């Protein structure tokens, strides 16, 4: 019988890493709190201040603010003057934590950690019995996704994303027919409808909550060229109706992504374009060892994207289906002309420019 000799240096290094992970996980929750309470935004414009001054600026309870500040001081997010008991958010940190940072605001993404934690008990059950956790148990998902989309898609849609397709801006100005599949709360589609009044826009999503939010915003904007419908993308039956179809981070968590892609192919006009934004990764886990967000994205996959698909009896494709699987599935439904583009503001996604013919 042989025994494996313990490498104490390796063990100690791993133990230190575990402590760092525990601290970082706690800080991620506090980042989310700072975002949701708008503490980061309040502190961005404050000089070095007491906890009372910060609480007053944010309109919050001082005792909770003081405890939150303790997390952020020990986490090295907030500078602290012990003698005067004042706190300061450095501008170098604010550049990645506040709403004014737009797509650089990582505090928005920290909300996913708390959201996923809320379904941990149900995910544990799935490990034992299989199946999945339905969308209805993710109580803030559409709100978080709307914020996420607002930063990575809506804010850059007109200037950076749509121009990836040559001539598309001019076509939208003249007037074309556009469908957004998995439109969520409709932020991107309403932005396009407002910018291009001569074009006609339609959005499908199977969430009544998302569609309700989309319709409300369209009414507030007094848009007459956009409509939203509660519809499962797997049931789309239109044939050659649209000049442009878009999906923004919507394919990988579909129950039947192969059917949805086939429906998109059939719904496009012969000379139409399909613009798909989806996760930038490789299909094989061993090829993602250097991916800067791999652990986060695999966790989102396990505790959201994969499980909501499995809950519907679907493929459970997962967030990290990767470029190779994406290209394979696109070609299987008939797409032949596929280009992959990347934009500096979005480190998480690829943009697939796809022509039907």
Secondary structure, DSSP 4 states (H G I P E B T S, - for coil): ---PPP-HHHHHHHHHHHHHHHHHHHHHHHHHHHHHTTHHHHHHT--SB-HHHHHHHHT--HHHHHHHHHHHHHTTSSEEETTTTEEE--HHHHTTTSGGGGGG-THHHHHHHHHHHTTHHHHHHHHHH-----GGG-TTHHHHHHHHHHHHTGGGIIIIIGGGSTTHHHHHHH--EEEEET-TT-HHHHHHHHH-TTSEEEEEES-HHHHHHHHHHHHHTT-SSEEEEE--GGG----S-EEEEEEES-STT-TTHHHHHHHHHHHEEEEEEEEEEEE---SSGGGGTT-TTHHHHHHHIIIIIHHHHHHTT-----TT-HHHHHHHHHHHTT--EEEEE--TT-SSEEEEEEE--
